[in-house]
């Protein structure tokens, strides 16, 4: 029975659901797994992916469902909630269903967004473990990443203080590191704007090398991107070794392998290659693996989790970060190329609230009351904003995948508003379903589950947006025009020089294009809503990740270290000292 979510907070609902949570042993038995296939970790566990993959290698794949959305408000539109609800609804339809979602960062969890584990009657549990560190993947990434910086800064100090002969005696060769050309910084898993720019090495001769540095949020680390795309432990180790930590004064890349730290970095991440198993409130298995942001990284749960899920489930539902212009585009043109997998269905999440915002509604901001325009009928705002939804439907259809539009229904949405959206969706040749799983759990997602089952049986004419041999600058132009709706791309001179140099580097011809852009608009400007016309996409830099093999054009103002707002979630999180249970999470 669904819980009374209108009277309780998410953490209270999760706490009640956890009283009926399936033991890990039951969950793995229902997935057809043996005892040694899962490594227990308290109430949750890690899947031994190498062992399981070997056993399931010849088993046919189930249906592959990707969940995306329209351009969201800053509050989010319930993509994870719908992902979990869809899994619950498919299970009620008699399907063996499961999925994969990203691991939450402590930055958003303790800030404004929350832990992104769903909501209401469609959450993953146990909520506390999910929200506060899980099985340690992000901590392992932080340790591995920061160890590379320790190796670099220690080498810089030694090279400054010792002669060539003394370095040779210590079995070190001079790398001649350029302190002004260190693309890597430090990471931590909080939104700490005070650490965006720092000076390190202040003190005496033995206190390190003094230089400018920075902190980024942990999930923006290249190591997180690598975890998302790695095929196995061997691939993970090789990619870590290829990470460029710094450059020499002559411009030669200095990698983690050059610093002789790659092996130790991989040692920190050896267990992180295995997905973590949690469950929905109705007992379906969900893998949590990798958690890169979509606006500054790939924004996908891991290829490993998807490949295993497709062997274990009739329907495997995977979540893609933010809207179709960011997360789905990267899923489509990067993740699917790397994995070799072809999705059967794409679900596009929409809300009345977001459509009204795109129609010119008043500002929506985290921590502030929702203006009344979003909770009362306003057909003018709604109809004006539908152009954004249509844009995303057409983006998905470019891939050859049939979209299913799912309205995440709020209590204030009226039948007339829903009917209006349905007419536009069906006019575009897409399926439409209303999802009320936040309120009613799996029963509230039955219409969506039926639409997904029906659509998944249709032929998919899957095609990439551009051929793999397309030049880098041409890829950026194609994405900007066809996916974002820009008229053209404007390369800032320094960025253009860098892009042309990278384009001519034969070793980087097989690198993937990973756009860096705001998630709050189809453009580079988060204030521009709807479907802007007559605009130019500026590219101001290109980030290069040699381990992940990504070229990342940076558009607009993007920070790799977000800031903490004035009303963060940590103000409401506490521990019941009598029971030891955490309260206040969402």
Helices and strands as residue ranges (DSSP letters): H 10-18, H 24-30, G 35-37, E 38-41, E 44-47, H 49-56, E 63-69, H 79-92, E 97-101, H 106-109, E 118-119, E 122-125, H 127-131, H 137-161, H 164-169, E 186-188, G 193-195, E 198-200, E 211-213, E 215-217, G 218-220, H 222-229, H 233-241, E 244-247, E 253-255, H 262-268, E 276-280, E 285-288, H 303-312, E 315-319, I 324-328, H 329-330, I 331-335, H 336-339, E 345-350, H 352-358, G 372-374, H 379-398, E 403-408, H 415-427, E 431-435, H 437-440, G 441-445, H 446-456, H 472-478, I 479-484, E 488-491, H 493-503, G 506-508, E 512-513, E 536-545, E 550-555, G 569-572, E 574-575, E 582-583
